[in-house]
Amino acid sequence: MELEDSRLVGEIVRIPHNDAHLVGKFIECGKKLVIFAHGLGAHKDQRFLAYLAAHLPGYSTIRFDMPGNGDSPGMFTLGYQAEVDAIDSVVNWALARGLAPTLVVGHSKGADEVLLHAAQRASVPAVVALSGRGDMAVQPEGRYSTQQMAQLASTGQFIKRFGDVDRVVTQAMMDERVSLDMRQISAIPPSVCVTVVHGTADEIIPYKDADLLTQYIGAGGCEATRVLFEGCDHGYHGFEARVRDLLADILAQVI
């Protein structure tokens, strides 16, 4: 899959966040803005999200590194709330710049975070959750080795490589993650257009989690749309254009 270099690069921006900043890539193409949130241990130039951000003509896009990921300073975490707050900082940056945040898209861990953001703030009219997890008590098979879990039990931490970076994983991080109850996304108001997307061949998060998320959202009166891509894996390899077309359709309906 080839990317158009001029669209991929965009403008490097620094977004105020707490006492530091988030580093993002901003592609300017009008007032209406699409925000992209990456997954666990990923970054703003992840192949899939970079493709989407570069191929939505007529819309400005911003993709950014979460704190402690990629080029953004701060502390890496397995938790979610700190990154939900980071999404809010991006929304506020966009508003201050005179942009209209219209759609926020999250992948994997980022999918859950954009849903949590919608439940807490509801400041963006449309949300797309790509391959989110519904049950945080379930640990992805094979993510942590027996040796790592033994080290966690004895020392309270271990080293785990996410992408190409070694990270310190602590017991507090693990506890924060598994204690997260995604049923709180039932607070998303009916005014928000929510789409839950998953691939049936997802090797990281079972596609049945899309049913859980849709159920949780619906419990509060917001009717989410569930979209399944048959044979699609967690990274959406070969399905990038179909996801882009889905985003374009959603944007056309919201506006």
Secondary structure, 3 states (H helix, E strand, C coil): CCCCHHHHHCEEEEEEECCEEEEEEEECCCCEEEEEECCCCCCCCCHHHHHHHHCCCCCEEEEECCCCCCCCCCCCCCCCHHHHHHHHHHHHHHHHCCCEEEEEEEECHHHHHHHHHHHHCCCCCEEEEECCCCCCCCCCCCCCCHHHHHHHHHHCEEEEEECCEEEEEEHHHHHHHHCCCHHHHHHCCCCCEEEEEEECCCCCCCCHHHHHHHHHHHCCCCCCEEEEECCCCCCCCCCHHHHHHHHHHHHHHHC
